[in-house]
Amino acid sequence: MGKLSLVDMETLKRNLRSAPEERLEALISSVREAEKLGLLPEPEDRKKKEERINCSILGKLSKS
């Protein structure tokens, strides 16, 4: 994800001054909004991740 904008920073500061319940609600709402906008990375399948890491390790070992 990219850098936080000034508006995002101000929102975070404002939320820090809120009550814990309000902060949680704001956080959940922000995450839902980010999901709607497609800003969150897709969860990576565990098997695919293991294969990718193994291939990377094997590639590095074969170069040495």
CHARMM internal coordinates of N, CA and C (Angstrom, degrees):
IC EDIT
DIST 1 N 1 CA 1.4485
DIST 1 CA 1 C 1.5199
ANGL 1 N 1 CA 1 C 108.96
DIST 1 C 2 N 1.3288
ANGL 1 CA 1 C 2 N 114.78
DIHE 1 N 1 CA 1 C 2 N 161.00
DIST 2 N 2 CA 1.4528
ANGL 1 C 2 N 2 CA 120.16
DIHE 1 CA 1 C 2 N 2 CA -177.30
DIST 2 CA 2 C 1.5150
ANGL 2 N 2 CA 2 C 112.75
DIHE 1 C 2 N 2 CA 2 C -82.67
DIST 2 C 3 N 1.3342
ANGL 2 CA 2 C 3 N 113.75
DIHE 2 N 2 CA 2 C 3 N -175.45
DIST 3 N 3 CA 1.4593
ANGL 2 C 3 N 3 CA 120.76
DIHE 2 CA 2 C 3 N 3 CA 178.71
DIST 3 CA 3 C 1.5222
ANGL 3 N 3 CA 3 C 109.88
DIHE 2 C 3 N 3 CA 3 C -69.86
DIST 3 C 4 N 1.3255
ANGL 3 CA 3 C 4 N 115.41
DIHE 3 N 3 CA 3 C 4 N 151.80
DIST 4 N 4 CA 1.4559
ANGL 3 C 4 N 4 CA 120.23
DIHE 3 CA 3 C 4 N 4 CA 176.28
DIST 4 CA 4 C 1.5187
ANGL 4 N 4 CA 4 C 109.24
DIHE 3 C 4 N 4 CA 4 C -73.89
DIST 4 C 5 N 1.3144
ANGL 4 CA 4 C 5 N 115.70
DIHE 4 N 4 CA 4 C 5 N 137.81
DIST 5 N 5 CA 1.4601
ANGL 4 C 5 N 5 CA 119.40
DIHE 4 CA 4 C 5 N 5 CA 177.44
DIST 5 CA 5 C 1.5241
ANGL 5 N 5 CA 5 C 109.23
DIHE 4 C 5 N 5 CA 5 C -81.15
DIST 5 C 6 N 1.3207
ANGL 5 CA 5 C 6 N 115.68
DIHE 5 N 5 CA 5 C 6 N 170.70
DIST 6 N 6 CA 1.4628
ANGL 5 C 6 N 6 CA 120.96
DIHE 5 CA 5 C 6 N 6 CA 178.72
DIST 6 CA 6 C 1.5241
ANGL 6 N 6 CA 6 C 110.27
DIHE 5 C 6 N 6 CA 6 C -60.83
DIST 6 C 7 N 1.3305
ANGL 6 CA 6 C 7 N 116.53
DIHE 6 N 6 CA 6 C 7 N -37.63
DIST 7 N 7 CA 1.4709
ANGL 6 C 7 N 7 CA 120.69
DIHE 6 CA 6 C 7 N 7 CA 179.01
DIST 7 CA 7 C 1.5218
ANGL 7 N 7 CA 7 C 109.80
DIHE 6 C 7 N 7 CA 7 C -63.71
DIST 7 C 8 N 1.3408
ANGL 7 CA 7 C 8 N 117.00
DIHE 7 N 7 CA 7 C 8 N -43.49
DIST 8 N 8 CA 1.4590
ANGL 7 C 8 N 8 CA 120.48
DIHE 7 CA 7 C 8 N 8 CA 178.66
DIST 8 CA 8 C 1.5231
ANGL 8 N 8 CA 8 C 110.93
DIHE 7 C 8 N 8 CA 8 C -61.44
DIST 8 C 9 N 1.3297
ANGL 8 CA 8 C 9 N 116.73
DIHE 8 N 8 CA 8 C 9 N -42.16
DIST 9 N 9 CA 1.4613
ANGL 8 C 9 N 9 CA 120.73
DIHE 8 CA 8 C 9 N 9 CA 179.81
DIST 9 CA 9 C 1.5250
ANGL 9 N 9 CA 9 C 110.76
DIHE 8 C 9 N 9 CA 9 C -63.65
DIST 9 C 10 N 1.3290
ANGL 9 CA 9 C 10 N 116.79
DIHE 9 N 9 CA 9 C 10 N -41.92
DIST 10 N 10 CA 1.4668
ANGL 9 C 10 N 10 CA 120.26
DIHE 9 CA 9 C 10 N 10 CA 178.58
DIST 10 CA 10 C 1.5233
ANGL 10 N 10 CA 10 C 110.45
DIHE 9 C 10 N 10 CA 10 C -64.16
DIST 10 C 11 N 1.3252
ANGL 10 CA 10 C 11 N 116.88
DIHE 10 N 10 CA 10 C 11 N -39.41
DIST 11 N 11 CA 1.4650
ANGL 10 C 11 N 11 CA 120.92
DIHE 10 CA 10 C 11 N 11 CA 178.36
DIST 11 CA 11 C 1.5216
ANGL 11 N 11 CA 11 C 109.84
DIHE 10 C 11 N 11 CA 11 C -63.05
DIST 11 C 12 N 1.3269
ANGL 11 CA 11 C 12 N 116.88
DIHE 11 N 11 CA 11 C 12 N -43.84
DIST 12 N 12 CA 1.4631
ANGL 11 C 12 N 12 CA 120.23
DIHE 11 CA 11 C 12 N 12 CA 178.48
DIST 12 CA 12 C 1.5262
ANGL 12 N 12 CA 12 C 111.14
DIHE 11 C 12 N 12 CA 12 C -61.65
DIST 12 C 13 N 1.3253
ANGL 12 CA 12 C 13 N 117.18
DIHE 12 N 12 CA 12 C 13 N -43.85
DIST 13 N 13 CA 1.4699
ANGL 12 C 13 N 13 CA 120.60
DIHE 12 CA 12 C 13 N 13 CA 179.21
DIST 13 CA 13 C 1.5283
ANGL 13 N 13 CA 13 C 110.92
DIHE 12 C 13 N 13 CA 13 C -62.37
DIST 13 C 14 N 1.3336
ANGL 13 CA 13 C 14 N 116.05
DIHE 13 N 13 CA 13 C 14 N -42.36
DIST 14 N 14 CA 1.4626
ANGL 13 C 14 N 14 CA 120.36
DIHE 13 CA 13 C 14 N 14 CA 179.77
DIST 14 CA 14 C 1.5307
ANGL 14 N 14 CA 14 C 109.92
DIHE 13 C 14 N 14 CA 14 C -64.15
DIST 14 C 15 N 1.3226
ANGL 14 CA 14 C 15 N 116.84
DIHE 14 N 14 CA 14 C 15 N -41.09
DIST 15 N 15 CA 1.4587
ANGL 14 C 15 N 15 CA 120.34
DIHE 14 CA 14 C 15 N 15 CA -179.96
DIST 15 CA 15 C 1.5196
ANGL 15 N 15 CA 15 C 112.23
DIHE 14 C 15 N 15 CA 15 C -65.80
DIST 15 C 16 N 1.3274
ANGL 15 CA 15 C 16 N 117.19
DIHE 15 N 15 CA 15 C 16 N -31.21
DIST 16 N 16 CA 1.4589
ANGL 15 C 16 N 16 CA 119.96
DIHE 15 CA 15 C 16 N 16 CA 178.74
DIST 16 CA 16 C 1.5219
ANGL 16 N 16 CA 16 C 111.67
DIHE 15 C 16 N 16 CA 16 C -66.77
DIST 16 C 17 N 1.3271
ANGL 16 CA 16 C 17 N 116.51
DIHE 16 N 16 CA 16 C 17 N -25.11
DIST 17 N 17 CA 1.4673
ANGL 16 C 17 N 17 CA 120.11
DIHE 16 CA 16 C 17 N 17 CA 179.07
DIST 17 CA 17 C 1.5208
ANGL 17 N 17 CA 17 C 111.57
DIHE 16 C 17 N 17 CA 17 C -84.92
DIST 17 C 18 N 1.3280
ANGL 17 CA 17 C 18 N 117.88
DIHE 17 N 17 CA 17 C 18 N -9.55
DIST 18 N 18 CA 1.4656
ANGL 17 C 18 N 18 CA 122.11
DIHE 17 CA 17 C 18 N 18 CA -177.23
DIST 18 CA 18 C 1.5254
ANGL 18 N 18 CA 18 C 110.85
DIHE 17 C 18 N 18 CA 18 C -81.11
DIST 18 C 19 N 1.3429
ANGL 18 CA 18 C 19 N 114.63
DIHE 18 N 18 CA 18 C 19 N 171.07
DIST 19 N 19 CA 1.4616
ANGL 18 C 19 N 19 CA 120.94
DIHE 18 CA 18 C 19 N 19 CA 175.13
DIST 19 CA 19 C 1.5301
ANGL 19 N 19 CA 19 C 108.77
DIHE 18 C 19 N 19 CA 19 C -70.83
DIST 19 C 20 N 1.3280
ANGL 19 CA 19 C 20 N 117.98
DIHE 19 N 19 CA 19 C 20 N 155.82
DIST 20 N 20 CA 1.4727
ANGL 19 C 20 N 20 CA 120.56
DIHE 19 CA 19 C 20 N 20 CA -178.58
DIST 20 CA 20 C 1.5328
ANGL 20 N 20 CA 20 C 113.71
DIHE 19 C 20 N 20 CA 20 C -54.15
DIST 20 C 21 N 1.3319
ANGL 20 CA 20 C 21 N 117.33
DIHE 20 N 20 CA 20 C 21 N -40.94
DIST 21 N 21 CA 1.4705
ANGL 20 C 21 N 21 CA 120.13
DIHE 20 CA 20 C 21 N 21 CA -179.33
DIST 21 CA 21 C 1.5275
ANGL 21 N 21 CA 21 C 110.56
DIHE 20 C 21 N 21 CA 21 C -64.51
DIST 21 C 22 N 1.3363
ANGL 21 CA 21 C 22 N 115.75
DIHE 21 N 21 CA 21 C 22 N -39.84
DIST 22 N 22 CA 1.4662
ANGL 21 C 22 N 22 CA 119.84
DIHE 21 CA 21 C 22 N 22 CA 179.46
DIST 22 CA 22 C 1.5261
ANGL 22 N 22 CA 22 C 110.73
DIHE 21 C 22 N 22 CA 22 C -67.78
DIST 22 C 23 N 1.3331
ANGL 22 CA 22 C 23 N 116.52
DIHE 22 N 22 CA 22 C 23 N -38.32
DIST 23 N 23 CA 1.4717
ANGL 22 C 23 N 23 CA 120.00
DIHE 22 CA 22 C 23 N 23 CA 178.40
DIST 23 CA 23 C 1.5196
ANGL 23 N 23 CA 23 C 110.63
DIHE 22 C 23 N 23 CA 23 C -63.32
DIST 23 C 24 N 1.3345
ANGL 23 CA 23 C 24 N 116.24
DIHE 23 N 23 CA 23 C 24 N -41.97
DIST 24 N 24 CA 1.4596
ANGL 23 C 24 N 24 CA 120.35
DIHE 23 CA 23 C 24 N 24 CA 179.76
DIST 24 CA 24 C 1.5230
ANGL 24 N 24 CA 24 C 110.50
DIHE 23 C 24 N 24 CA 24 C -63.48
DIST 24 C 25 N 1.3228
ANGL 24 CA 24 C 25 N 116.79
DIHE 24 N 24 CA 24 C 25 N -45.29
DIST 25 N 25 CA 1.4654
ANGL 24 C 25 N 25 CA 120.78
DIHE 24 CA 24 C 25 N 25 CA 178.35
DIST 25 CA 25 C 1.5291
ANGL 25 N 25 CA 25 C 110.67
DIHE 24 C 25 N 25 CA 25 C -60.65
DIST 25 C 26 N 1.3232
ANGL 25 CA 25 C 26 N 116.97
DIHE 25 N 25 CA 25 C 26 N -42.60
DIST 26 N 26 CA 1.4639
ANGL 25 C 26 N 26 CA 120.96
DIHE 25 CA 25 C 26 N 26 CA 179.99
DIST 26 CA 26 C 1.5296
ANGL 26 N 26 CA 26 C 110.63
DIHE 25 C 26 N 26 CA 26 C -65.55
DIST 26 C 27 N 1.3235
ANGL 26 CA 26 C 27 N 116.68
DIHE 26 N 26 CA 26 C 27 N -40.46
DIST 27 N 27 CA 1.4634
ANGL 26 C 27 N 27 CA 120.83
DIHE 26 CA 26 C 27 N 27 CA 179.18
DIST 27 CA 27 C 1.5279
ANGL 27 N 27 CA 27 C 110.97
DIHE 26 C 27 N 27 CA 27 C -64.23
DIST 27 C 28 N 1.3236
ANGL 27 CA 27 C 28 N 116.52
DIHE 27 N 27 CA 27 C 28 N -46.53
DIST 28 N 28 CA 1.4657
ANGL 27 C 28 N 28 CA 120.77
DIHE 27 CA 27 C 28 N 28 CA 179.11
DIST 28 CA 28 C 1.5157
ANGL 28 N 28 CA 28 C 110.14
DIHE 27 C 28 N 28 CA 28 C -61.48
DIST 28 C 29 N 1.3086
ANGL 28 CA 28 C 29 N 116.92
DIHE 28 N 28 CA 28 C 29 N -42.95
DIST 29 N 29 CA 1.4607
ANGL 28 C 29 N 29 CA 120.63
DIHE 28 CA 28 C 29 N 29 CA 179.38
DIST 29 CA 29 C 1.5247
ANGL 29 N 29 CA 29 C 110.96
DIHE 28 C 29 N 29 CA 29 C -64.03
DIST 29 C 30 N 1.3300
ANGL 29 CA 29 C 30 N 117.56
DIHE 29 N 29 CA 29 C 30 N -39.32
DIST 30 N 30 CA 1.4648
ANGL 29 C 30 N 30 CA 121.40
DIHE 29 CA 29 C 30 N 30 CA 178.47
DIST 30 CA 30 C 1.5248
ANGL 30 N 30 CA 30 C 111.28
DIHE 29 C 30 N 30 CA 30 C -65.28
DIST 30 C 31 N 1.3209
ANGL 30 CA 30 C 31 N 116.74
DIHE 30 N 30 CA 30 C 31 N -41.34
DIST 31 N 31 CA 1.4667
ANGL 30 C 31 N 31 CA 120.57
DIHE 30 CA 30 C 31 N 31 CA 179.05
DIST 31 CA 31 C 1.5235
ANGL 31 N 31 CA 31 C 110.16
DIHE 30 C 31 N 31 CA 31 C -65.12
DIST 31 C 32 N 1.3163
ANGL 31 CA 31 C 32 N 117.04
DIHE 31 N 31 CA 31 C 32 N -42.65
DIST 32 N 32 CA 1.4760
ANGL 31 C 32 N 32 CA 120.05
DIHE 31 CA 31 C 32 N 32 CA 178.44
DIST 32 CA 32 C 1.5240
ANGL 32 N 32 CA 32 C 110.91
DIHE 31 C 32 N 32 CA 32 C -62.30
DIST 32 C 33 N 1.3264
ANGL 32 CA 32 C 33 N 116.56
DIHE 32 N 32 CA 32 C 33 N -40.57
DIST 33 N 33 CA 1.4644
ANGL 32 C 33 N 33 CA 120.66
DIHE 32 CA 32 C 33 N 33 CA 178.97
DIST 33 CA 33 C 1.5272
ANGL 33 N 33 CA 33 C 110.40
DIHE 32 C 33 N 33 CA 33 C -65.02
DIST 33 C 34 N 1.3261
ANGL 33 CA 33 C 34 N 116.35
DIHE 33 N 33 CA 33 C 34 N -41.75
DIST 34 N 34 CA 1.4676
ANGL 33 C 34 N 34 CA 120.28
DIHE 33 CA 33 C 34 N 34 CA 178.30
DIST 34 CA 34 C 1.5258
ANGL 34 N 34 CA 34 C 110.67
DIHE 33 C 34 N 34 CA 34 C -63.52
DIST 34 C 35 N 1.3357
ANGL 34 CA 34 C 35 N 116.94
DIHE 34 N 34 CA 34 C 35 N -37.90
DIST 35 N 35 CA 1.4697
ANGL 34 C 35 N 35 CA 120.68
DIHE 34 CA 34 C 35 N 35 CA 176.81
DIST 35 CA 35 C 1.5197
ANGL 35 N 35 CA 35 C 110.59
DIHE 34 C 35 N 35 CA 35 C -62.39
DIST 35 C 36 N 1.3340
ANGL 35 CA 35 C 36 N 116.36
DIHE 35 N 35 CA 35 C 36 N -44.81
DIST 36 N 36 CA 1.4700
ANGL 35 C 36 N 36 CA 120.90
DIHE 35 CA 35 C 36 N 36 CA -179.89
DIST 36 CA 36 C 1.5227
ANGL 36 N 36 CA 36 C 111.34
DIHE 35 C 36 N 36 CA 36 C -60.49
DIST 36 C 37 N 1.3386
ANGL 36 CA 36 C 37 N 116.14
DIHE 36 N 36 CA 36 C 37 N -38.69
DIST 37 N 37 CA 1.4615
ANGL 36 C 37 N 37 CA 120.88
DIHE 36 CA 36 C 37 N 37 CA -177.82
DIST 37 CA 37 C 1.5290
ANGL 37 N 37 CA 37 C 112.69
DIHE 36 C 37 N 37 CA 37 C -82.60
DIST 37 C 38 N 1.3304
ANGL 37 CA 37 C 38 N 116.40
DIHE 37 N 37 CA 37 C 38 N -4.26
DIST 38 N 38 CA 1.4612
ANGL 37 C 38 N 38 CA 120.30
DIHE 37 CA 37 C 38 N 38 CA 179.69
DIST 38 CA 38 C 1.5176
ANGL 38 N 38 CA 38 C 113.75
DIHE 37 C 38 N 38 CA 38 C 73.29
DIST 38 C 39 N 1.3250
ANGL 38 CA 38 C 39 N 117.43
DIHE 38 N 38 CA 38 C 39 N 27.83
DIST 39 N 39 CA 1.4655
ANGL 38 C 39 N 39 CA 121.37
DIHE 38 CA 38 C 39 N 39 CA -177.61
DIST 39 CA 39 C 1.5270
ANGL 39 N 39 CA 39 C 113.50
DIHE 38 C 39 N 39 CA 39 C -87.86
DIST 39 C 40 N 1.3335
ANGL 39 CA 39 C 40 N 116.68
DIHE 39 N 39 CA 39 C 40 N -14.85
DIST 40 N 40 CA 1.4616
ANGL 39 C 40 N 40 CA 119.47
DIHE 39 CA 39 C 40 N 40 CA -179.44
DIST 40 CA 40 C 1.5236
ANGL 40 N 40 CA 40 C 109.74
DIHE 39 C 40 N 40 CA 40 C -89.61
DIST 40 C 41 N 1.3288
ANGL 40 CA 40 C 41 N 117.39
DIHE 40 N 40 CA 40 C 41 N 142.06
DIST 41 N 41 CA 1.4669
ANGL 40 C 41 N 41 CA 119.25
DIHE 40 CA 40 C 41 N 41 CA 178.36
DIST 41 CA 41 C 1.5236
ANGL 41 N 41 CA 41 C 110.51
DIHE 40 C 41 N 41 CA 41 C -68.62
DIST 41 C 42 N 1.3179
ANGL 41 CA 41 C 42 N 115.38
DIHE 41 N 41 CA 41 C 42 N 149.40
DIST 42 N 42 CA 1.4606
ANGL 41 C 42 N 42 CA 119.98
DIHE 41 CA 41 C 42 N 42 CA 177.04
DIST 42 CA 42 C 1.5301
ANGL 42 N 42 CA 42 C 108.56
DIHE 41 C 42 N 42 CA 42 C -69.75
DIST 42 C 43 N 1.3419
ANGL 42 CA 42 C 43 N 116.85
DIHE 42 N 42 CA 42 C 43 N 141.54
DIST 43 N 43 CA 1.4614
ANGL 42 C 43 N 43 CA 117.93
DIHE 42 CA 42 C 43 N 43 CA 176.65
DIST 43 CA 43 C 1.5297
ANGL 43 N 43 CA 43 C 109.33
DIHE 42 C 43 N 43 CA 43 C -64.45
DIST 43 C 44 N 1.3211
ANGL 43 CA 43 C 44 N 116.19
DIHE 43 N 43 CA 43 C 44 N 137.25
DIST 44 N 44 CA 1.4578
ANGL 43 C 44 N 44 CA 120.66
DIHE 43 CA 43 C 44 N 44 CA -177.02
DIST 44 CA 44 C 1.5229
ANGL 44 N 44 CA 44 C 109.45
DIHE 43 C 44 N 44 CA 44 C -90.49
DIST 44 C 45 N 1.3180
ANGL 44 CA 44 C 45 N 115.62
DIHE 44 N 44 CA 44 C 45 N 133.03
DIST 45 N 45 CA 1.4516
ANGL 44 C 45 N 45 CA 121.47
DIHE 44 CA 44 C 45 N 45 CA 177.04
DIST 45 CA 45 C 1.5337
ANGL 45 N 45 CA 45 C 108.69
DIHE 44 C 45 N 45 CA 45 C -61.57
DIST 45 C 46 N 1.3248
ANGL 45 CA 45 C 46 N 117.07
DIHE 45 N 45 CA 45 C 46 N 133.59
DIST 46 N 46 CA 1.4620
ANGL 45 C 46 N 46 CA 121.57
DIHE 45 CA 45 C 46 N 46 CA -175.41
DIST 46 CA 46 C 1.5291
ANGL 46 N 46 CA 46 C 112.13
DIHE 45 C 46 N 46 CA 46 C -60.26
DIST 46 C 47 N 1.3244
ANGL 46 CA 46 C 47 N 116.17
DIHE 46 N 46 CA 46 C 47 N -44.01
DIST 47 N 47 CA 1.4727
ANGL 46 C 47 N 47 CA 120.11
DIHE 46 CA 46 C 47 N 47 CA -179.75
DIST 47 CA 47 C 1.5289
ANGL 47 N 47 CA 47 C 110.79
DIHE 46 C 47 N 47 CA 47 C -62.17
DIST 47 C 48 N 1.3310
ANGL 47 CA 47 C 48 N 116.28
DIHE 47 N 47 CA 47 C 48 N -44.88
DIST 48 N 48 CA 1.4627
ANGL 47 C 48 N 48 CA 120.27
DIHE 47 CA 47 C 48 N 48 CA 179.88
DIST 48 CA 48 C 1.5254
ANGL 48 N 48 CA 48 C 110.63
DIHE 47 C 48 N 48 CA 48 C -62.87
DIST 48 C 49 N 1.3368
ANGL 48 CA 48 C 49 N 115.77
DIHE 48 N 48 CA 48 C 49 N -39.47
DIST 49 N 49 CA 1.4602
ANGL 48 C 49 N 49 CA 119.82
DIHE 48 CA 48 C 49 N 49 CA 179.76
DIST 49 CA 49 C 1.5289
ANGL 49 N 49 CA 49 C 110.35
DIHE 48 C 49 N 49 CA 49 C -64.42
DIST 49 C 50 N 1.3421
ANGL 49 CA 49 C 50 N 116.65
DIHE 49 N 49 CA 49 C 50 N -43.98
DIST 50 N 50 CA 1.4587
ANGL 49 C 50 N 50 CA 120.49
DIHE 49 CA 49 C 50 N 50 CA 178.57
DIST 50 CA 50 C 1.5270
ANGL 50 N 50 CA 50 C 110.60
DIHE 49 C 50 N 50 CA 50 C -61.08
DIST 50 C 51 N 1.3388
ANGL 50 CA 50 C 51 N 116.96
DIHE 50 N 50 CA 50 C 51 N -43.60
DIST 51 N 51 CA 1.4642
ANGL 50 C 51 N 51 CA 121.07
DIHE 50 CA 50 C 51 N 51 CA 179.30
DIST 51 CA 51 C 1.5308
ANGL 51 N 51 CA 51 C 110.62
DIHE 50 C 51 N 51 CA 51 C -61.80
DIST 51 C 52 N 1.3245
ANGL 51 CA 51 C 52 N 115.94
DIHE 51 N 51 CA 51 C 52 N -43.20
DIST 52 N 52 CA 1.4634
ANGL 51 C 52 N 52 CA 120.58
DIHE 51 CA 51 C 52 N 52 CA -179.42
DIST 52 CA 52 C 1.5272
ANGL 52 N 52 CA 52 C 110.61
DIHE 51 C 52 N 52 CA 52 C -62.38
DIST 52 C 53 N 1.3264
ANGL 52 CA 52 C 53 N 116.75
DIHE 52 N 52 CA 52 C 53 N -44.25
DIST 53 N 53 CA 1.4668
ANGL 52 C 53 N 53 CA 121.21
DIHE 52 CA 52 C 53 N 53 CA -179.99
DIST 53 CA 53 C 1.5271
ANGL 53 N 53 CA 53 C 110.36
DIHE 52 C 53 N 53 CA 53 C -65.94
DIST 53 C 54 N 1.3450
ANGL 53 CA 53 C 54 N 116.66
DIHE 53 N 53 CA 53 C 54 N -43.85
DIST 54 N 54 CA 1.4701
ANGL 53 C 54 N 54 CA 120.12
DIHE 53 CA 53 C 54 N 54 CA 179.28
DIST 54 CA 54 C 1.5216
ANGL 54 N 54 CA 54 C 111.26
DIHE 53 C 54 N 54 CA 54 C -61.69
DIST 54 C 55 N 1.3218
ANGL 54 CA 54 C 55 N 117.18
DIHE 54 N 54 CA 54 C 55 N -43.26
DIST 55 N 55 CA 1.4710
ANGL 54 C 55 N 55 CA 120.72
DIHE 54 CA 54 C 55 N 55 CA 178.61
DIST 55 CA 55 C 1.5247
ANGL 55 N 55 CA 55 C 110.52
DIHE 54 C 55 N 55 CA 55 C -62.45
DIST 55 C 56 N 1.3156
ANGL 55 CA 55 C 56 N 116.13
DIHE 55 N 55 CA 55 C 56 N -39.53
DIST 56 N 56 CA 1.4638
ANGL 55 C 56 N 56 CA 120.75
DIHE 55 CA 55 C 56 N 56 CA 179.19
DIST 56 CA 56 C 1.5277
ANGL 56 N 56 CA 56 C 110.51
DIHE 55 C 56 N 56 CA 56 C -63.86
DIST 56 C 57 N 1.3194
ANGL 56 CA 56 C 57 N 116.40
DIHE 56 N 56 CA 56 C 57 N -44.21
DIST 57 N 57 CA 1.4683
ANGL 56 C 57 N 57 CA 120.94
DIHE 56 CA 56 C 57 N 57 CA 179.79
DIST 57 CA 57 C 1.5257
ANGL 57 N 57 CA 57 C 110.03
DIHE 56 C 57 N 57 CA 57 C -64.76
DIST 57 C 58 N 1.3469
ANGL 57 CA 57 C 58 N 116.21
DIHE 57 N 57 CA 57 C 58 N -46.08
DIST 58 N 58 CA 1.4682
ANGL 57 C 58 N 58 CA 119.77
DIHE 57 CA 57 C 58 N 58 CA 179.88
DIST 58 CA 58 C 1.5269
ANGL 58 N 58 CA 58 C 111.03
DIHE 57 C 58 N 58 CA 58 C -62.03
DIST 58 C 59 N 1.3217
ANGL 58 CA 58 C 59 N 116.57
DIHE 58 N 58 CA 58 C 59 N -39.15
DIST 59 N 59 CA 1.4604
ANGL 58 C 59 N 59 CA 120.50
DIHE 58 CA 58 C 59 N 59 CA 178.37
DIST 59 CA 59 C 1.5172
ANGL 59 N 59 CA 59 C 111.88
DIHE 58 C 59 N 59 CA 59 C -63.04
DIST 59 C 60 N 1.3280
ANGL 59 CA 59 C 60 N 116.24
DIHE 59 N 59 CA 59 C 60 N -41.49
DIST 60 N 60 CA 1.4667
ANGL 59 C 60 N 60 CA 120.26
DIHE 59 CA 59 C 60 N 60 CA 179.51
DIST 60 CA 60 C 1.5227
ANGL 60 N 60 CA 60 C 111.11
DIHE 59 C 60 N 60 CA 60 C -69.31
DIST 60 C 61 N 1.3422
ANGL 60 CA 60 C 61 N 116.55
DIHE 60 N 60 CA 60 C 61 N -36.98
DIST 61 N 61 CA 1.4625
ANGL 60 C 61 N 61 CA 119.86
DIHE 60 CA 60 C 61 N 61 CA 179.48
DIST 61 CA 61 C 1.5268
ANGL 61 N 61 CA 61 C 111.30
DIHE 60 C 61 N 61 CA 61 C -68.43
DIST 61 C 62 N 1.3267
ANGL 61 CA 61 C 62 N 116.51
DIHE 61 N 61 CA 61 C 62 N -36.83
DIST 62 N 62 CA 1.4642
ANGL 61 C 62 N 62 CA 119.45
DIHE 61 CA 61 C 62 N 62 CA -178.17
DIST 62 CA 62 C 1.5309
ANGL 62 N 62 CA 62 C 111.60
DIHE 61 C 62 N 62 CA 62 C -71.31
DIST 62 C 63 N 1.3291
ANGL 62 CA 62 C 63 N 117.44
DIHE 62 N 62 CA 62 C 63 N -24.19
DIST 63 N 63 CA 1.4653
ANGL 62 C 63 N 63 CA 121.29
DIHE 62 CA 62 C 63 N 63 CA 179.48
DIST 63 CA 63 C 1.5235
ANGL 63 N 63 CA 63 C 111.70
DIHE 62 C 63 N 63 CA 63 C -78.60
DIST 63 C 64 N 1.3589
ANGL 63 CA 63 C 64 N 116.57
DIHE 63 N 63 CA 63 C 64 N -23.80
DIST 64 N 64 CA 1.4691
ANGL 63 C 64 N 64 CA 118.00
DIHE 63 CA 63 C 64 N 64 CA -177.38
DIST 64 CA 64 C 1.5024
ANGL 64 N 64 CA 64 C 113.17
DIHE 63 C 64 N 64 CA 64 C -86.54
END
COOR INIT
IC SEED 1 N 1 CA 1 C
IC BUILD
